[in-house]
Amino acid sequence: MNVGIAYAKPTAQIWRSLTIAEGATVRDVIEASGLLDQFPELDLETNKVGIFGTVARLDKPVKEGDRVEIYRPIHPDAELLEKKKR
């Protein structure tokens, strides 16, 4: 089945399309994508993941057309920094 995977950081935005076996999980998609090798700072025990903007568990099965996303932590002062920009 065809799925996508997305990851963004300040210096790079990645979106890939993958073909993966039926019954694959979020973890399977991430591992098959090669992003863990490309971005060694990614830690699946720390980074949240999701499907189409909804946080999901690593063992959640994916469906045809799903977009798996790896989320970066938000800086603790992000709201304060945003207010200072205004």
C-alpha positions in Angstrom: 0.0 0.0 0.0 1.1 3.6 -0.5 1.7 5.9 2.4 3.6 9.1 3.0 5.9 10.3 5.8 6.7 13.9 6.8 9.3 15.4 9.0 10.3 19.1 9.3 13.0 21.0 11.2 14.1 24.6 10.8 16.6 23.7 8.1 14.8 20.8 6.2 11.4 19.7 5.3 11.0 16.1 4.2 8.0 14.4 2.6 8.4 10.9 1.1 6.0 8.5 -0.5 6.5 4.8 0.4 5.1 1.5 -0.6 4.7 -0.7 2.5 3.1 -4.1 3.3 -0.5 -4.3 4.4 -0.6 -4.4 8.3 2.4 -2.1 8.6 2.5 0.2 11.6 3.6 3.8 12.2 7.0 2.4 13.4 7.4 0.3 10.3 6.8 3.3 8.0 9.3 5.4 9.9 11.9 2.7 9.9 11.4 2.0 6.1 11.6 5.7 5.3 15.3 6.0 6.2 14.7 9.1 8.2 16.2 7.6 11.4 19.5 7.2 9.5 19.2 10.6 7.8 18.4 12.5 11.1 20.2 10.6 13.9 18.8 13.1 16.4 15.3 11.6 16.0 14.4 9.4 19.0 11.2 7.5 18.8 11.1 7.3 22.5 11.1 11.1 22.7 9.6 12.5 19.5 5.9 12.3 19.2 4.5 10.8 16.0 1.1 11.0 14.3 -1.1 10.5 11.3 -2.5 13.6 9.6 -1.9 15.8 12.6 -3.3 13.4 15.2 -0.8 11.9 17.7 -0.6 8.1 17.3 1.2 5.2 18.9 4.1 3.6 17.1 2.2 0.3 17.0 -0.9 1.8 15.2 -1.5 0.2 11.9 -1.5 2.5 8.9 -4.0 2.6 6.0 -3.6 3.3 2.3 -2.9 7.0 1.8 -2.0 7.8 5.4 0.7 10.4 6.1 2.8 9.5 9.1 4.4 12.5 10.8 7.3 12.9 13.2 6.9 15.9 15.4 9.7 18.0 16.9 9.5 19.2 20.5 8.3 22.7 20.9 10.7 25.0 22.6 9.4 25.8 26.1 9.6 29.5 25.4 7.9 29.3 21.9 4.8 31.2 23.0 6.8 33.9 24.7 9.1 34.3 21.6 6.0 34.5 19.4 4.5 37.3 21.5 7.7 39.3 21.4 7.6 39.2 17.5 4.2 40.9 17.5 
